[in-house]
Amino acid sequence: MLKDRRLFAFMTNQRRLLALHIGGAMLNAALLVLWAIALADSINRLFLLGQPLAALSDLLLILLILTLLRAALTYFVERTASQIAEHIKRDVRTRLTQHLLALGPAFTHGERSGELASTISQAPEDIAIIFSQYLPALFLAVIAPLIILVFVFPIDLLSGVVMLVTAPLIPFFMILIGSIAGRLARQQYAALSLMSAHFLDVLQGLATLKLFNREAAQTEMIHTITDRFRRTTLSVVRIAFLSSLTLELLATLSIAVIAVEIGIRLLYGFIDFDRALFILIIAPEFYMPLRTLGARFHAGTNGAAAAKRVFAILEAPLPERAQQVPPPALPHFEIAFESVSYTYGAQGESERAALESVSFRLPVGKQTALIGHSGAGKSTVAALLLGFLTPSAGRITVGGVPLNDLPLAWWRDQVAWLPQKPYLFNGTVLENIQHAKPTASEAEITAAAQAALAHAFILSLPEGYQTRIGERGARLSGGQAQRIALARAFLKNAPLIILDEATANLDPQTEAHINAALRRLCEGRTALIIAHRLGTVYHADQIVVLSGGQVAEIGTHHTLLQREGAYRALVLAAGA
């Protein structure tokens, strides 16, 4: 599992702590040998040589000091292991979260939310075990037996040879069985990810399942998925038990061999009692690090399986953006699409062009409507402007500066986006509006809500602005959720507004109220209005018609209506 060198990137800031952990464990192993020598000598002098207890006071004091030192080192080793685990978990979660946020919706829309959530929550736990348990056990399994052998060989050569010959058998069988365990661990992790993703899908689509009476079918599907996870987990457990049985049996037989040869030689007087007792005390401790390594090997294989998924996310390429530099002084905010193309999918047959050589401008302080049939590329235009996607060809400029040369965080501060289905978090109304400007005062938030025509209904909620609105704003109607999102846009006060079918799926009265608020929002600002309903774009300063990922026409409502083009066809088809 440590063949993947990428794992050690997680140890960049923890090497000192790991060195202290391993150093403490090694010192503990050395003290163990001294403790065993002192204990064997004490028993020999007290019971065989019949020395009085007072004569052993110095030796007993040494034994007590060694015992206390070993207890302190044991606590230190466990404490450092816990700290390593916590640091690793925090680091992996932070890296995953930051990278997913940097990848943005373009990546997460192609993944299953439940699987990503499972990876962020569980994978760091499994990876931490590699460094807090498996890696220290690996070092200790190599070094601790060598420390013991350094003391054993001068005391009893035969026992040292037996230990040296039998010790390699334990890691040999561990690796032999571990190769099977690693494959099963990867299958178990994949099954867990599938189960987590499916559970989340079912919970989010519960209303639809109830509507179509598909509860029984989904129950059967969940049973199938969980049974697959159960069978995979049991396979891993069986291998773990088989491995533990094998390693324990080898260790026990090795200790038995040493005990027999020591007993026979002691019986015939070929070895002194104190030396024999020392070997019998230290023999189980000689094999203990090897047995511990075997027990932790299987936990490490789970971490290695989790790490593969983590690296798949962390190595997903980020969009090429400018470094975080001071905000530029743009001469103006006119936005231009210059022969912009964008292709979804990887190279190959799955490739699909969403935009092809699209060119148009968003004049400063004017409203530009973007219309076209579903799949024409309207939402792709919005995603490109928001920095969620990067053009495959061509470029987008702001005030003559390429958009890719602008710091992404700074640029998004200049944009207010109002999508068709705004996402509201499971927090209070105040917190959801405040996302647009974390430093805003309550007075500013109230003013934004009033401008969005949301203040009155917010005050009617049980706790006003402190009312929790549920996941995705579940306790609000569609119109109320849209007004909360609109209040965010007013609070942000950005120079560029993107409205992505912001009034779709609303009743006429609510749509009229929100349209009135939207007109106030767009006054004096550069606005891109994406719409299906043509009645919402008639008064736009400019209309861009997309068809099949290309610009079909550009003009005002009156000029385009006079042509026999795509816009006129859309108007006639809508019955306007």
C-alpha positions in Angstrom: 0.0 0.0 0.0 3.0 2.3 0.5 4.1 1.8 -3.1 2.0 4.8 -4.0 4.4 7.6 -3.2 1.6 10.2 -3.5 0.5 9.1 0.0 3.5 10.7 1.6 2.3 14.1 0.4 -0.1 14.0 3.3 2.9 13.7 5.7 4.6 16.9 4.7 3.7 18.7 7.9 3.7 15.6 10.2 7.1 14.1 9.7 8.5 15.5 12.9 5.5 14.1 14.8 5.9 10.7 13.1 9.6 10.6 13.9 8.8 11.3 17.6 6.2 8.6 17.5 8.5 6.0 16.0 11.4 7.2 18.2 9.3 6.8 21.3 8.2 3.3 20.2 11.8 2.2 19.6 13.0 3.6 22.9 10.1 1.7 24.6 11.3 -1.5 22.9 14.9 -1.0 24.2 13.5 -0.3 27.7 11.5 -3.5 27.4 14.6 -5.5 27.0 16.3 -3.9 30.0 13.1 -4.4 32.0 13.1 -8.1 31.1 16.7 -8.5 32.1 16.1 -6.7 35.4 13.0 -8.8 36.1 14.7 -12.1 35.3 17.7 -11.2 37.5 15.4 -10.2 40.3 13.5 -13.5 40.3 16.6 -15.5 40.0 18.3 -13.8 42.9 15.2 -13.7 45.1 13.9 -17.3 44.6 16.9 -19.4 43.4 19.8 -17.7 45.1 17.7 -16.9 48.2 19.0 -13.3 48.6 17.1 -11.1 51.0 14.7 -8.5 49.7 16.9 -5.7 51.1 19.8 -6.8 48.9 17.6 -6.3 45.8 16.5 -2.8 46.7 18.7 -1.2 44.0 17.6 -3.7 41.3 13.9 -3.3 42.3 14.2 0.5 42.1 15.6 0.1 38.6 12.7 -2.2 37.7 10.2 0.4 39.1 11.8 3.2 37.2 11.9 1.2 34.0 8.2 0.3 34.5 7.2 4.0 34.9 9.3 5.0 31.9 7.7 2.4 29.8 4.2 3.5 30.9 5.1 7.1 30.1 6.4 6.1 26.7 3.4 4.0 26.0 1.1 7.0 26.7 3.4 9.3 24.6 3.3 6.9 21.6 -0.5 6.6 21.8 -0.9 10.3 22.1 1.3 11.1 19.1 -0.5 8.5 17.1 -3.8 10.2 17.9 -2.3 13.6 17.0 -1.0 12.3 13.7 -4.4 10.8 12.8 -6.2 14.1 13.6 -3.8 16.2 11.6 -4.0 13.8 8.6 -7.8 13.8 8.7 -8.0 17.5 8.8 -5.4 17.9 6.0 -7.1 15.4 3.7 -10.6 16.9 4.3 -9.2 20.4 3.7 -7.5 19.5 0.5 -10.5 17.6 -0.8 -12.9 20.5 0.1 -10.7 23.2 -1.4 -10.1 21.2 -4.6 -13.8 20.4 -5.1 -14.6 24.1 -4.5 -11.9 25.0 -7.1 -13.2 22.5 -9.6 -16.7 23.9 -9.2 -20.0 22.7 -10.6 -18.4 21.5 -13.9 -16.9 18.6 -12.0 -19.5 17.9 -9.3 -22.3 17.8 -11.8 -20.7 14.7 -13.3 -20.3 13.0 -9.9 -22.8 11.6 -7.4 -23.2 13.8 -4.4 -23.6 10.9 -2.0 -20.4 9.3 -3.1 -18.5 12.6 -2.8 -20.0 13.2 0.7 -18.9 9.6 1.7 -15.4 10.2 0.3 -15.0 13.5 2.3 -16.3 12.0 5.5 -14.9 8.5 5.5 -11.8 8.5 3.3 -9.7 10.8 5.6 -10.5 8.4 8.5 -9.2 5.4 6.5 -6.1 7.3 5.2 -5.2 8.5 8.7 -4.9 4.9 9.8 -2.1 4.3 7.4 0.1 6.9 9.1 -1.0 6.7 12.7 -1.1 2.9 12.9 0.2 0.9 9.9 3.3 2.9 9.1 4.6 3.1 12.7 3.8 -0.6 13.1 5.8 -1.3 10.0 8.9 0.6 11.3 8.5 -1.1 14.7 8.1 -4.6 13.2 11.5 -4.1 11.5 13.5 -2.3 14.2 12.1 -3.6 17.5 13.0 -7.3 16.8 16.5 -6.2 15.7 16.9 -4.3 19.0 15.8 -7.5 20.9 18.2 -9.7 18.9 21.1 -7.5 19.7 20.6 -8.4 23.4 19.5 -12.0 22.8 22.4 -13.2 20.6 25.1 -12.6 23.3 23.0 -14.2 26.0 21.7 -17.2 24.0 22.8 -17.9 20.5 20.4 -20.8 19.8 17.3 -18.8 20.8 18.5 -15.9 18.7 18.8 -18.2 15.7 15.3 -19.6 16.2 13.9 -16.1 16.4 15.8 -14.9 13.3 14.6 -17.9 11.3 10.9 -17.8 12.3 10.4 -14.0 12.3 10.3 -13.6 8.5 7.5 -16.2 8.2 5.0 -13.8 9.7 5.4 -10.9 7.2 5.7 -13.4 4.3 2.2 -14.8 5.0 0.9 -11.4 5.8 1.9 -10.1 2.4 0.6 -13.3 0.7 -2.8 -12.9 2.3 -2.7 -9.1 2.1 -2.7 -9.0 -1.7 -6.1 -10.7 -1.7 -7.3 -8.4 1.2 -6.2 -5.3 -0.8 -8.4 -6.3 -3.8 -11.4 -7.0 -1.5 -10.9 -3.7 0.3 -11.1 -1.8 -3.0 -14.3 -3.7 -3.8 -15.7 -2.9 -0.3 -14.9 0.8 -0.7 -16.6 0.9 -4.1 -19.7 -0.8 -2.7 -19.8 1.6 0.3 -19.6 4.6 -2.1 -22.4 3.2 -4.3 -24.6 2.6 -1.3 -24.0 6.1 0.1 -24.7 7.7 -3.3 -27.9 5.7 -3.8 -29.2 6.4 -0.4 -28.9 10.2 -1.0 -30.6 9.8 -4.4 -33.5 8.1 -2.8 -33.8 10.7 0.0 -33.7 13.6 -2.4 -36.2 11.9 -4.8 -38.6 10.6 -2.1 -41.5 12.7 -3.3 -41.2 11.4 -6.8 -40.9 7.9 -5.6 -44.1 8.3 -3.6 -45.9 9.9 -6.5 -45.1 6.9 -8.8 -45.5 4.3 -6.1 -42.0 3.1 -6.6 -41.2 2.6 -2.9 -41.2 -1.2 -3.2 -38.9 -1.2 -6.2 -36.5 1.1 -4.4 -36.6 -0.9 -1.3 -35.6 -4.0 -3.3 -32.8 -2.0 -5.0 -31.5 -0.8 -1.6 -31.7 -4.4 -0.4 -29.6 -5.5 -3.4 -27.0 -2.8 -2.9 -26.7 -3.3 0.9 -26.5 -7.1 0.4 -23.6 -6.5 -2.1 -21.9 -4.4 0.5 -22.6 -7.0 3.2 -21.1 -9.8 1.1 -18.0 -7.7 0.2 -17.5 -6.8 3.9 -17.8 -10.4 5.0 -15.2 -11.4 2.5 -12.9 -8.8 3.9 -13.6 -10.0 7.4 -13.0 -13.6 6.5 -9.6 -12.7 5.0 -8.8 -10.6 8.1 -9.7 -13.6 10.4 -7.7 -16.0 8.2 -4.7 -13.7 8.3 -5.0 -13.2 12.1 -5.3 -16.9 12.6 -2.3 -17.6 10.5 -0.1 -14.9 12.1 -1.2 -15.8 15.6 -0.5 -19.5 14.9 2.9 -18.8 13.5 3.8 -16.6 16.5 2.5 -19.1 19.0 4.3 -22.0 17.4 7.5 -20.0 17.3 7.2 -19.1 21.0 6.5 -22.7 21.7 9.6 -23.9 19.9 11.7 -21.4 21.9 10.0 -22.5 25.2 10.6 -26.2 24.4 14.3 -25.8 23.5 14.8 -23.6 26.6 13.1 -26.1 28.8 15.1 -29.0 27.6 18.4 -27.2 27.9 17.4 -25.9 31.3 16.5 -29.4 32.4 19.9 -30.8 31.5 21.8 -27.7 32.8 22.9 -26.3 29.4 21.6 -22.8 30.3 21.4 -20.8 33.4 18.0 -20.0 34.9 18.3 -16.2 34.7 19.2 -16.4 31.0 16.4 -18.9 30.3 13.9 -16.8 32.2 14.9 -13.7 30.2 14.5 -15.5 26.9 11.0 -16.7 27.9 10.0 -13.2 29.0 11.3 -11.5 25.9 10.2 -14.1 23.3 6.5 -13.1 23.2 7.6 -9.4 23.0 9.8 -10.3 20.1 6.9 -11.4 18.0 4.4 -8.8 19.3 5.4 -6.0 16.8 5.0 -8.5 13.9 1.6 -9.6 15.1 0.6 -5.9 15.5 1.7 -5.2 12.0 -0.4 -8.1 10.7 -3.5 -6.8 12.6 -3.1 -3.3 11.3 -2.2 -4.4 7.7 -5.9 -4.8 6.9 -6.9 -1.4 8.2 -4.1 -0.1 6.0 -5.5 -1.7 2.9 -8.8 0.1 3.5 -6.8 3.3 3.7 -5.1 2.5 0.4 -8.4 1.9 -1.3 -9.8 5.2 0.0 -6.6 7.0 -1.1 -7.2 5.9 -4.7 -10.5 7.7 -4.8 -9.1 10.8 -3.0 -6.3 11.0 -5.6 -8.7 10.7 -8.4 -10.4 13.9 -7.1 -7.2 15.8 -6.2 -5.6 15.1 -9.6 -8.6 16.3 -11.5 -7.2 19.3 -13.5 -8.3 22.7 -12.3 -9.4 25.4 -14.9 -6.4 27.6 -15.9 -6.9 30.9 -14.1 -4.8 33.9 -13.2 -3.0 34.0 -9.9 -4.5 35.8 -7.0 -3.2 39.3 -7.8 -4.6 42.7 -6.8 -7.8 43.5 -8.7 -7.1 45.1 -12.1 -8.2 48.7 -13.0 -10.5 47.9 -15.9 -11.4 50.8 -18.2 -15.0 49.5 -18.5 -17.0 46.3 -17.9 -18.0 45.6 -21.5 -17.9 41.9 -22.0 -17.1 40.3 -25.4 -17.3 36.7 -26.6 -14.8 36.3 -29.4 -15.2 33.1 -31.4 -15.9 31.1 -28.2 -16.4 27.4 -28.5 -17.0 24.8 -25.8 -17.1 21.1 -26.0 -18.5 18.8 -23.3 -16.9 15.4 -22.7 -13.5 13.9 -23.2 -11.7 13.4 -26.5 -13.5 10.7 -28.5 -17.0 9.7 -29.5 -18.7 11.1 -26.4 -17.5 14.6 -27.3 -20.4 17.1 -27.8 -20.1 20.7 -28.9 -22.2 23.1 -26.9 -21.0 26.3 -28.5 -19.2 26.9 -31.8 -17.5 30.1 -32.7 -19.9 32.3 -30.7 -19.3 36.0 -30.9 -21.3 38.8 -29.3 -21.0 41.7 -26.8 -22.7 42.7 -23.6 -22.7 46.6 -23.8 -22.0 48.4 -20.5 -25.1 49.3 -18.6 -27.4 47.6 -21.1 -29.6 44.5 -20.9 -28.8 41.7 -23.3 -31.3 38.9 -23.7 -30.1 35.4 -24.6 -32.8 33.1 -26.1 -33.0 29.9 -28.0 -34.4 26.4 -27.9 -33.4 24.0 -25.1 -29.9 22.8 -25.7 -28.9 25.8 -27.8 -26.1 26.7 -25.3 -27.6 29.4 -23.2 -26.6 27.9 -19.8 -23.1 27.1 -21.1 -22.7 30.8 -21.8 -23.6 31.6 -18.2 -21.3 28.9 -16.9 -18.4 30.3 -19.0 -19.1 33.8 -17.7 -19.2 32.6 -14.1 -15.9 30.8 -14.5 -17.3 27.4 -14.0 -16.1 26.4 -17.4 -13.2 27.5 -19.6 -13.6 28.0 -23.4 -12.3 25.2 -25.6 -11.4 27.8 -28.2 -11.7 31.6 -28.5 -11.8 33.9 -25.5 -14.0 36.1 -23.3 -12.8 39.6 -22.5 -13.9 42.1 -19.9 -12.9 45.7 -20.7 -10.5 44.2 -23.2 -8.8 42.0 -20.7 -9.1 38.2 -21.2 -11.4 36.7 -18.5 -8.8 33.9 -17.8 -6.3 36.6 -16.8 -8.6 38.0 -14.1 -8.4 36.5 -10.6 -11.4 34.2 -10.3 -12.4 35.2 -6.7 -12.3 38.9 -7.6 -14.2 38.3 -10.8 -17.0 36.5 -9.1 -17.4 39.4 -6.7 -18.3 41.5 -9.8 -21.1 39.1 -10.8 -24.6 38.5 -9.3 -26.2 35.3 -10.6 -29.8 34.5 -10.2 -30.5 30.9 -11.5 -33.9 29.3 -12.2 -33.5 27.1 -9.0 -31.4 29.0 -6.5 -29.8 26.9 -3.8 -30.7 27.8 -0.3 -28.9 26.3 2.6 -30.3 24.7 5.8 -29.8 27.9 7.8 -31.8 31.0 8.7 -33.2 33.5 6.2 -30.6 36.0 7.4 -27.7 33.6 6.9 -28.9 32.7 3.4 -29.1 36.3 2.3 -25.8 37.2 4.0 -23.9 34.7 1.8 -23.8 37.5 -0.9 -21.9 39.8 1.5 -20.7 38.2 4.8 -19.8 41.6 6.3 -23.3 43.1 5.7 -25.2 44.6 8.6 -28.8 43.7 9.4 -29.9 47.1 8.1 -28.3 46.3 4.7 -29.8 42.8 4.6 -33.3 44.3 5.4 -32.9 46.9 2.7 -31.9 44.2 0.2 -35.0 42.1 1.2 -37.3 45.1 0.8 -35.9 45.8 -2.7 -36.5 42.1 -3.6 -40.1 42.4 -2.2 -39.2 39.7 0.3 -39.3 41.7 3.6 -43.0 41.3 4.2 -43.2 37.6 3.8 -40.0 37.1 5.9 -41.6 39.0 8.8 -44.6 36.7 8.5 -42.4 33.6 9.2 -42.4 32.2 12.7 -39.0 33.8 13.7 -38.7 36.4 11.0 -35.2 36.6 9.6 -34.0 34.0 12.1 -36.4 31.3 10.8 -34.6 28.2 9.6 -35.8 27.4 6.1 -34.7 23.8 5.7 -32.5 22.0 3.2 -32.8 23.6 -0.2 -35.3 26.0 1.3 -37.8 23.2 1.7 -40.1 25.3 4.0 -40.5 28.1 1.4 -42.5 28.3 -1.8 -40.8 28.6 -5.1 -41.6 32.3 -5.3 -40.3 32.9 -1.8 -37.1 31.1 -2.5 -36.6 33.1 -5.6 -37.1 36.4 -3.7 -34.5 35.3 -1.1 -32.1 34.7 -4.0 -33.1 38.1 -5.5 -32.3 39.7 -2.1 -28.8 38.2 -2.3 -28.3 39.9 -5.7 -29.5 43.3 -4.4 -27.2 42.9 -1.4 -24.2 42.0 -3.6 -24.7 45.1 -5.7 -22.5 43.7 -8.5 -21.9 45.5 -11.8 -22.8 42.4 -13.8 -26.1 40.6 -13.5 -26.8 37.1 -14.9 -30.5 36.0 -14.8 -30.8 32.4 -15.9 -34.5 31.9 -16.5 -35.1 33.5 -13.1 -38.9 33.6 -13.4 -39.5 30.2 -14.9 -42.1 27.9 -13.1 -43.7 30.8 -11.2 -47.3 31.8 -11.2 -48.2 35.0 -13.2 -48.7 37.2 -10.1 -45.4 36.1 -8.5 -43.6 36.4 -11.8 -44.9 40.0 -12.3 -43.7 41.0 -8.8 -40.3 39.5 -9.3 -40.0 41.0 -12.8 -40.6 44.4 -11.3 -37.9 43.8 -8.8 -35.5 42.5 -11.5 -36.0 45.6 -13.6 -34.9 47.7 -10.6 -31.9 45.4 -10.0 -30.7 45.7 -13.7 -31.0 49.5 -13.9 -27.7 51.0 -14.8 -26.0 47.5 -14.7 -24.7 45.2 -17.4 -27.2 42.4 -17.5 -27.4 39.0 -19.3 -31.0 37.7 -19.3 -31.4 34.1 -20.3 -35.1 33.3 -20.9 -37.5 30.8 -22.4 -40.5 33.2 -22.2 -40.2 35.8 -24.9 -42.4 38.2 -23.1 -39.7 38.9 -20.6 -37.1 40.0 -23.2 -39.1 42.3 -25.5 -37.7 45.4 -23.8 -34.1 44.3 -23.7 -31.6 46.6 -25.3 -30.2 43.7 -27.4 -31.4 40.2 -28.1 -29.0 37.4 -29.0 -30.6 34.3 -30.6 -28.7 31.0 -30.2 -29.4 28.0 -32.4 -27.4 24.7 -32.3 -24.6 26.3 -30.3 -24.2 29.2 -32.7 -25.3 32.8 -32.9 -28.2 33.0 -35.3 -29.2 36.6 -34.9 -28.5 39.7 -32.9 -30.7 42.8 -32.7 -33.6 44.4 -30.9 -37.1 43.0 -30.7 -38.5 45.2 -33.4 -35.6 44.8 -35.9 -35.5 41.0 -35.4 -39.2 40.7 -35.8 -39.0 42.3 -39.2 -36.7 39.6 -40.5 -37.6 36.1 -41.6 -35.2 34.6 -39.1 -34.9 32.4 -36.1 -36.3 35.1 -33.7 -39.4 35.6 -35.7 -40.0 31.9 -35.9 -39.7 31.6 -32.1 -42.2 34.5 -31.6 -44.7 33.0 -34.0 -44.3 29.5 -32.4 -44.9 31.1 -29.0 -48.1 32.6 -30.3 -47.0 36.1 -29.3 
